[in-house]
Amino acid sequence: MFFCTLVILICGGLLLHSEKLPLDSFEESELHTPLIDSLKINEAYTYCKKQKLDTGIAFFVDMSIHSGKNRFFIYDFQQKKITQSSLCCHGMGKESTCEQPVFSNVSGSNCTSLGKYKTGIRSYSNWGINIHYKLHGLESTNSNAFQRIVVLHSYDLIEENEIYPEHLPMGWSQGCPVVSNNLMTSVDQLLKTKKKPVLLWIYN
């Protein structure tokens, strides 16, 4: 009798442990990447729900990462993991260097603007795979993004693999997040299936 009870308790515990947590709850142990902080993922998901953005994926761009390493990430909220990543340019304006970007929301600054964006319409690009997506700044730090023509696009000279310890050369971005062609192809395939805008969050 004692043995049966013990088996039932153990099996019950295993079943409970195997249940998926609600999507609103992201535990550190569930996240399959150390590259995006769990608090940031939680904030992004909550923000997407509140702003009626897509809650399937989000794009995270960590400008504190060395430019020769991947710092643009496609994050899947359902799978709770990064599904793809890429090198990403920062703006060349003001006194930005390969090692240290300068951030600005000022028109004509040619700088990257920090903050949350939502993706806009798909359009033709002169660069990369010839596709770009408009970006709409959602915060005071990037409110001029659309009028500055800050868009998400790719460029042929962006390597598909990390180039660390080298940095990405300057001059490939006037403030746009510029990624590799393969990454942009994946982004395009994803965004064409979406009925709602997707969050793109640039932070430092």
N, C-alpha and C positions, 0 to 999 in steps of 0.2 A: 504493500500500500504506500509506504514511504517512497519507494523507488518510482512508482507511477506518478505520485505527486511531484517529485523532483523533476521528472522528465517533462511533465506538463508545464511547470514553472520555467524550465530552461527553454523549451520550445516557444512558449509565449513570449519570453524575453527576446528571443531571436526575431520573432515576427514583428514585435514592436520596434526593435532596433532597425529592421529592414524597411520600415515604412518611410516614405519620402516626407521630408518636412514641407510645409506649405511654401509656395514660391516666395511669399513675403519674407521668409526667414532664411537668411544666408549665414550659416555658421562657418567659422574660419576653417574647420576641419573638412568642410564640403568643397571648399574652393580648390580648384586644381592648379592654381597659379599663385606665386608670390608676387607677380608683377603688378597686380591691381589690388589695392587695399580693400578688405571686405566691407569696411564702412563706406567706402566710395561706391562700391557696387550696390549696397543697400540704398544709399542716397540716390543713385542714378535710377534704380528701379522704382522707388517711391515717387521720384520726380516724373518719370515717364507716365505712371498711372495718373498722377495729379494733373499733368498737362495734356493728357490724352494723346501721348506719343506711343509708338510701337513698344510693346513690352516683351518682344521676342529677342531682340538684340540691341546692342548699343556699341558705339565706337568710342574708345578711350585713347587719348593722345597724351602721353606723359613727357612733357618737354624737359623734365629734370634728368631724363636718361640721355646718356652719351649719344650724339647724333649718328655714330657708326654702329649703334645697336638698334634693334627693333624697338619702336616706341609708339607705333600705331597698332591698336589691338581691336579685333572684332570679338566682342564678348557675347556669348549665348546665355541668356538668363535661364532657359529651360535645362540646358546641359550643365549649367554652372561652370563654364570654363571658356578660356580663350580658344577660338577655333582657327584664327589666322592672325598673323602679325606682319609688320613691314617696317622698313626704314621710313622716316618721314622728315621732310625738310621743315625748317623754320624760316620766318621772314628775314630778309637781308637788310632791313631798314635801320636808320639811326646808327648806333654803334654796335649792332649785332656782330658777333663773330661766329666762327664754326663751333667754338666751344661754349659760347654764352649768348643765347638769344636775348634781345631786348623786346619787351612786349608793349604794344600800344594799340589803342582803339581809334587813333586819329587818322582821318582820311589823308592819303598821300604819304603815310609814314613807312609803308612797305614792311610793317612789322606784323608778327603773329599777335592775335588777340586771345587772351585767356577767357575761359568761360564755357557755358553750355550753349550749344547750337542745335537747331533742328534742320534736317535735310529738306531741300526744296525740289524744284523741278529738275528733270534730266535735260541736259542740253549738249550742244556740240562743243568740243574743246580742240584747240590747235595743238594740244600736247598729248603725249602718251597714246592711250587707246582711243583718243578723240571723243571722249565722253567726260563731262563734268556734272556735278550736282551743286546747285545753288545752296548757300548756307545762310540761315537767318539767326543772328545773334539774339540770345534770350536774356542777356544780362547787361548791366551797365558797362562792363568791361569789353563787350564785343557788339554793342548795339549798332555799330556802323558797318558791320560785316557785309550786308547785302549791297549797300551803296558803294562800298569799297571793292566790290566784285571779288570778295574772298569766297573761293569755291573749293570743292574737293575734287582733285584730279590727279592724274599720274604723269610721269615723265620718263622717257626712254632711258635716261642716264642714271636713274635710281636703281641701284643694284638690287637683285632679288634676295641676296643673302647679306648678313651683317658684314661690315668692313672694319670693325673695331680691331686695332686701336686707332685706325684712321677715322677722321670725321667726314661727314658729307661736305662737299665744297659749297661755298656761298654762291648766291646769284640765281638759284633755281626757284626761289619763292619770293613773291612780293607780299607775303602774308598768308598765302594759302597753305593748307596742309597737303603736301605733295607726296604721293606714295608710289610704290612700284607698279608696273603694269599688271602683274599677276594679281596683286592685292586689289587693284582697282577693278579688274575683271570680276573678281569675287564679289566686291561691293556692289557692282552694277547688277549682277545676277540676283543678289539679295534684295536690293532696293526696288527692282522691277516687280517683285512679288508683294511688296508692302502696300497696304492701304492707308497707313498712317505715316507721318514723318518719323524718322529715326533720330535718336539723340546722338550727337557727337560732342564730346566733352574734352576740351583742351585745358590742361592744368600743368603746374610746374612744382 
